[in-house]
């Protein structure tokens, strides 16, 4: 998060806060594929099998970061982790009456 201060046309000072997008990376941890992300200051590994692992310094020797995933995939991961509205809306069963 970054705060930017600027001058408006009427010579008044204004400020706004800029939120940087979260980044996530494809990675392997002990030969298990998944996504690596920093959430609330903690580095987490979300395995493709559904396991959530907190990365500690001793885990780094078993971690291989492959590349950054797209913004939509990062947001989907965070929504799934937080059980947000996007997950609820996307996972709702389609029923016909």
N, C-alpha and C positions, 0 to 999 in steps of 0.2 A: 504494500500500500504506500502511496506517495502523495504528498500534498503539494500542489502547485499554486503559486500566487501570481497574479497578473493584474495589469491596469485595465480598467474598462474605459470606454470612450469618454465618459464624464469625469475622468480622473479619480475615480474611486478604486480602492484596492479590493479585489475579490480573491477568494481562494476556492479551490475545488479539490476533492480527493479522487485519485486515480487508483483503481484496483487492478492489479496485474493478474492475469489469468493463471490458474494453477497448471503445472506441467506434470506429465506422467511419462514414464519410459517403459518400453518392453524390456524384460530382463529374465534371467534364469537364476534361480537360487537352489543350489544342490541338485542340479539337473531337472528342476521343476520350472515350467514356463509360467509367466504371469506379468503383472504390471507393478512397477515401483512408483510410489508417489509420496510426497511430503504433505501430511494432513495435520493441521493444528500443531506444527512444530515437530511432529514425530514422523520418521521415515517408515513407511509400511509397504509390505509386499503382498499383493492380492494374487494368489495363485489361480490358474485357470480352473483348478479343481474346486475353488470356492473357499480355500483356507486363507486366513488373514494372519500375517506374521509381522511382528514388530522387529525392525532391523537393528541389531546391536553392533558395536564395533567389531566383535569377533566373527560376525556373519559376513563381513566384507570380503574375506578370502574365498567364499563360496558364491559370491554375487558377480554376475556378468551383465552389465547394462548394454543393451543392443541398440536402442534408438528411441527417439521421442515419438509418442503416439499423438494422434490428432486431437484437436480441442474437443470435438464432440465425444470422442471416446473417453477423454479425461472427465468431462462433465457427467457422462453416463456412469462411470466408475464411482464418482463422488455421490451421485444421486442414489445409487444402489447401496453404498455404504451407509448413507444417512437415512435410508428409507424415505426419500423425499417424494414430493408430489409427482415428479416425472416417472418414478418407478411405479407408483400406484396406478397412474393413468395408463402406462404402457403394459402393465402386467394384468390388468383387469380382464377377466374372461369375457369373451364376446358371446352373449346369450341372446337368443331370439325368443320372442314371446308369441 
